[in-house]
Amino acid sequence: MKKYKTCIHRLGDYNSNFICMKREDLIPFSFGGNKARKAKYFFDEIDRGNFDSVVTYGSGSSNHCRIISNMAKQRGLECYIISPKEAFEETFNQSMMNLFDAKIQVVSVNEVSDTIEKTLESLKNSGKKPYFIQGGGHGNLGTRAYVDCYEEIKEYEKENGITFDYIFFASGTGTTQAGLVCGKLINNDNRKIVGISIARKNPRGRDIVLSSIYEYFSEKNIEKDSSLIEESTIFVDDYVGNGYGNMNDDISKTIENMISNYGIPMDSTYTAKAYNGMEKYIEKNNISGKNILFIHTGGTPLFFDYLKNKNI
């Protein structure tokens, strides 16, 4: 599989800043998104290793589970998804998982880990060769995908004579942010990488990102000063509201503004929440006169859940 590469759109001015958007949602597979970029590397390993089944976990809203189940279906592989009932709901992502014949087990969140182990053990005992993917595409392969994405951004800057002072995005399971921070540090760049949390609070959310950065650098034998890594990891938890999937009027306005004025679909769980958080962060910190890039990390099927729930 070739590496994915996505375009950058120029949106215009906001609070005297120039805003652009990198359209990861336009990755040409199953509505795209950051999970598609990450999944490419996992399925490269699956293809090389001749695995015959895939096990992962995530919520009913999970973009990750949609992509993994679709790539598994494409290859004729069985896909097992462990989903916590506390975050399980019927969504268009969930409908797509069903379409791809994913075998979904819904259990209590405190039973997820044990259920994963039992599923893997059962598959091995029946003669299968399962491949396990952490939720959200966590791990060094997921981080690597966004080191690559950072290099794409660098190429765009060089080709278009622009330097982004800030890069914003939805920060969830952590490896998207970890990869971007690693890319910045590898290139010794002076810009701010700002993850807008969609669910997790500090210090846990930030610690998970930091752990992924250290793990990736350890694997690649890259040495960076820990104080520089800490300084470069900006994880903003001010806009998570009541947590994962939480909706409010500001997020709703962001969704409707982006589709009406730019033709860009966003969802309430991930991208619109992060974009709205970015705008508030810019205002709160009096940021002006800067070039700002927002990475649209996907979630298009959930945009249609928004329309359905609003009865539009």
PyMOL commands that set and color helices and strands:
alter all, ss='L'
color gray80, all
select helices_A, chain A and resi 24-26+34-49+63-75+85-87+92-99+109-125+135-137+140-160+175-186+204-219+226-232+249-262+271-284+300-310
alter helices_A, ss='H'
color red, helices_A
select strands_A, chain A and resi 8-14+17-23+53-57+78-84+103-107+130-132+166-171+192-197+234-236+291-296
alter strands_A, ss='S'
color yellow, strands_A
deselect
rebuild
show_as cartoon
